[in-house]
Amino acid sequence: MADLDAAVIGSGPNGLAAAIALARAGRSVAVFEAAAEVGGGARSAELTLPGFVDDVCSAVHPMGILSPFFRELPLADHGLVWLRPRASVAHPMPDGRAVMLYRSLERTAAGLDADGSRYARLVRPFLDRPHELLADVMAPLRIPDHPLLMLRFGLRALLPASWLARLCFRRERARALFAGCAAHTVLPLSQPLTAALGLLFAITAHVEDWPVAQGGSRAISSALASYLRSLGGTIETNRRIERLDELPPARAVLFDTSPDQLARIAGDALPAGYRRRLARYRYGPGVFKLDWALDGPIPWQDPDCREASTVHVGGTLEEIAASERDMYRGRHSDHPFLILCQQSEFDGTRAPEGRHTGYAYCHVPHASTVDMANAIEAQVERFAPGFRDRVLARHAMNTAWFERYNPNYVGGAITGGVADALQLFNRPVTRLDPYSTPNPRLFICSAATPPGGGVHGQCGYWAAQSVLKRL
Ligand SMILES: Cc1cc2nc3c(=O)[nH]c(=O)nc-3n(C[C@H](O)[C@H](O)[C@H](O)COP(=O)(O)OP(=O)(O)OC[C@H]3O[C@@H](n4cnc5c(N)ncnc54)[C@H](O)[C@@H]3O)c2cc1C
């Protein structure tokens, strides 16, 4: 057999994206996946009861549908159907009335009372050319293609989310909506750059309704894998790679893995100094997740919540900020901020007729083994009285479960490592080309490289560009 151009370790969205980018450039490529199924963080399974399809990790995909690379690919021809909700986010407030994030800027602003015009002023400048902005944001640090647009975004993005929310808005509703979007960073909202995700998520919601994949997030991975095979790429599952010499001869090896696995698998093929730098990589907090089989929809106090694929459960900006600060300091909040998804509201394939799935997780300290099930259900019950009576079965996952499931989730960290100002672009180490290593044959393409976590494949795409330059 002739040498491969590239071998990819891991078939997460980034591993598959890297392989596709290489195959599209005419290169021979083979992917080796430890698990029985492709997909990494984009897989689905019957976690609760037979007939219920749960998303094991990723559930809602604003970055997937808007990813500059995925948008180029014929994924619909390979079975991917995005199902759009009627709203991207619902954010129930303590008074029972939810704040809604709709595709329509006007409709969203109308729900923000006196802050509506301020919200529109913050977001509107980015809606003329959102795809240009996303292409610059979802890339490694470089001279942007649209410098003025990026400057405008960057000046706001650099702020702590709690500052931007308080500077821009006077009322609780808009502040809470912004805080909920920003809390996806898994950082205290008082940290610089946390406004970036708050603003970016708000912008994406006015470009596309945050969709779920029909049949489960695994449909994204199956479509990527099917397209890769159509280009001549091969995928071997049940093939955990422990050492480089287990791979067939290949001119380049791409690691869709955590930095610690890159160091371990590559061993002496990487200089000791570089491995020491990889060992200093910060993974950050983990998550505790519940999936439910429900005998009906979630009985939200505000029925509008049923329109959204994602519900941010946590109340006011102050409550969300306290929950995120606590977990970052190693404590477990009694009132954790929840990211809750209700895929079956928009996808009839997820549960038997009349039944529903529910999915929610909260952030917890690194490697925590504390059972957060009660605290999570109490938070849902607060905004959806009677919720617990609808639960037919529940499935819980703590940080140890996640790390066993996928060794990339070190300590239960789900987004590839801390994405603070020091590590967002300098991941996995500070290097002009972050995808390359001191060994010209070895590359890293996982979410531990820019632009970081999420099912968007952009880390893989950019890593492939680095490989193509070398090849
Ligand atoms: C609970 C949870 C919820 C999330 N929610 C969302 C969401 O709603 N939307 C969103 O966009 N993102 C979400 N994410 C994040 C997203 O899933 C990840 O950021 C994304 O999957 C990272 O992709 P990746 O390709 O870098 O790595 P991964 O998806 O981690 O894939 C890595 C793959 O490599 C394999 N592998 C690892 N080591 C080896 C080895 N030694 N040999 C062979 N194979 C190996 C693994 O089995 C895995 O299949 C969520 C993640 C979790 C855990």
The ligand as an ORCA input file, in Angstrom:
! r2SCAN-3c Opt
* xyz 0 1
  C     -22.279     17.735     27.149
  C     -21.773     18.490     25.943
  C     -22.613     19.398     25.318
  C     -22.184     20.107     24.199
  N     -23.070     20.909     23.542
  C     -22.718     21.464     22.380
  C     -23.701     22.083     21.569
  O     -24.900     22.072     21.888
  N     -23.300     22.662     20.398
  C     -21.990     22.623     19.990
  O     -21.677     23.165     18.919
  N     -21.031     22.001     20.730
  C     -21.370     21.404     21.903
  N     -20.437     20.706     22.621
  C     -19.012     20.789     22.255
  C     -18.626     19.915     21.075
  O     -19.217     18.639     21.188
  C     -17.095     19.779     21.002
  O     -16.490     21.042     21.119
  C     -16.691     19.133     19.686
  O     -17.240     17.845     19.579
  C     -15.185     19.058     19.583
  O     -14.875     18.338     18.419
  P     -13.449     17.663     18.204
  O     -13.458     17.060     16.866
  O     -12.389     18.643     18.536
  O     -13.314     16.519     19.322
  P     -14.302     15.409     19.832
  O     -15.676     15.680     19.436
  O     -13.972     15.251     21.275
  O     -13.845     14.101     19.050
  C     -12.632     13.451     19.293
  C     -12.736     12.030     18.805
  O     -11.443     11.425     18.907
  C     -11.591     10.124     19.432
  N     -10.326      9.798     20.081
  C      -9.796     10.408     21.168
  N      -8.630      9.827     21.475
  C      -8.403      8.857     20.551
  C      -7.342      7.922     20.342
  N      -6.290      7.861     21.130
  N      -7.436      7.070     19.271
  C      -8.502      7.126     18.435
  N      -9.534      7.988     18.617
  C      -9.479      8.839     19.654
  C     -12.754     10.226     20.390
  O     -13.344      8.954     20.629
  C     -13.679     11.169     19.628
  O     -14.529     10.454     18.776
  C     -20.852     19.937     23.723
  C     -20.015     19.004     24.329
  C     -20.481     18.260     25.406
  C     -19.612     17.197     26.004
*
